[in-house]
C-alpha cells in the first residue's frame, strides 16, 4: 500500500482495558479524534472496539465495517497488565496477613476492591 492510498483512509489505534476501550482515530483529512466506550456493554454492542470503529465511521452498529475505508487498525490491551498488578497486590495482602504461627495453614483473602484499567 503506498502512502497516498493509506492517507486517504482512516487509521485506528485502540486500547482495550478492563473497564473502558479508548480509541484514537485519524480521519482521511488528518484530523485526530478520540472515542471512549465501556469495554463490556452487552445491551449495546458485542465488541467495544468494533462498535467504536463503526461509531467513528458513521456506520450502523449492526452493519458491516467497510474495510476499504480503513488503512490500519492497531490494538493493545491493558487487561493482562491489570490482572498481574491485581495479583501482586493480593499476594502482598496475603503475605502481610499471615503470622508465623499460621504459615502451615491456608488463608483465603477476598479482595475488597478490584481496580481495572
N, C-alpha and C positions, 0 to 999 in steps of 0.2 A: 504494500500500500504506500503510495507516495504521499509526501507532506501535504500537498494541496487537497487530495481527497480526504485525508484524515481531518484537516482543518475545517472542512465543510460538514462535519458530523459532530455529534455530541460525544463528550468524554465524561466518564463517571468514576469517582473514587468513593468507595463505601467502607465504613467501619461498622461492623455488626457487633454490638455489645449485648450484654445480658438484659439490659433494660431498654436501651434505645439503639436505633440504627441511624447513623449520621451519613448523609450523602453530600458530597461536593460535586458539582457538575459544571462543565464548561460548554456553553451553547456554541453552535457553529460560528456565531459572530464574535466569540471570545469572552462574552460575559460570564462571570462566575456566579453560580447560585448555590445555596445550601438548602437542605431539606432534612427534617428530623421526624422519625416515626417511632412508635413503640415497636420493639423487636417482636413482641408477641401480641397480636390483636385479632384473634380468631373471628370475631364478629365482623371485621372489616376486610381482612386480607389473609392469605395463606403464607406469604413471604414478604417481609418488610422491604427487602432490597428491590424485589421486582415491583412492588407497589410504589416505591419511591421513584423508580425509573419511569414507570407509567405516569405518575403524577407530574413529573418534570417535563415529560414529552407531551403531556396533554392527551394521553391515551386512556380510554376507559379501563377501569380496574380488571375487567374480565376479558379485555381484548388482547390479541397477540401483540407483543412488542415488535415494532418494525426494526429489525436488525440492520437494515440498510441505512438507518439514520444514526447509527452508533459506531464510533471509531474504536472505542476501548472502554472496558469495564475492569477496574482493579478493585479487589476486595480484600479486606483484612478483618480480623476479629480479635476482640479482647476477652472473649468468653473463657478461653483456656487460661489466660493470664490471671483473670479474676478468680478462677477456681483454685489456681495454685496459691494465690495470695490468701484466699479464704482458708485453705488447708493449713498454711503456715500459721495463721492467727489461731486456728483451732488447736493445732499441735502445741503452740505456746501456752494456750489456756489450760490444756490438759496437763502439761508438764508443771505449770505453776500450781495447779490444783492438787497435785499428788504430794503426799507427805511420805517420807522414807518408810514409815511403818505400813503404808498402803501399796508399796511398789509391786507386791505379788498379785494384787487384785486388779481386775479390770475396772476401769472407770469410764463411764459414758457421760459426756457432757454435750448437751444440745445447745447450739449457739442461740443467743437471744436475738441477734440481728445479723442479717446476711446482706452485705453490700455488693452491689453489682455495678457494672460499667455502663 
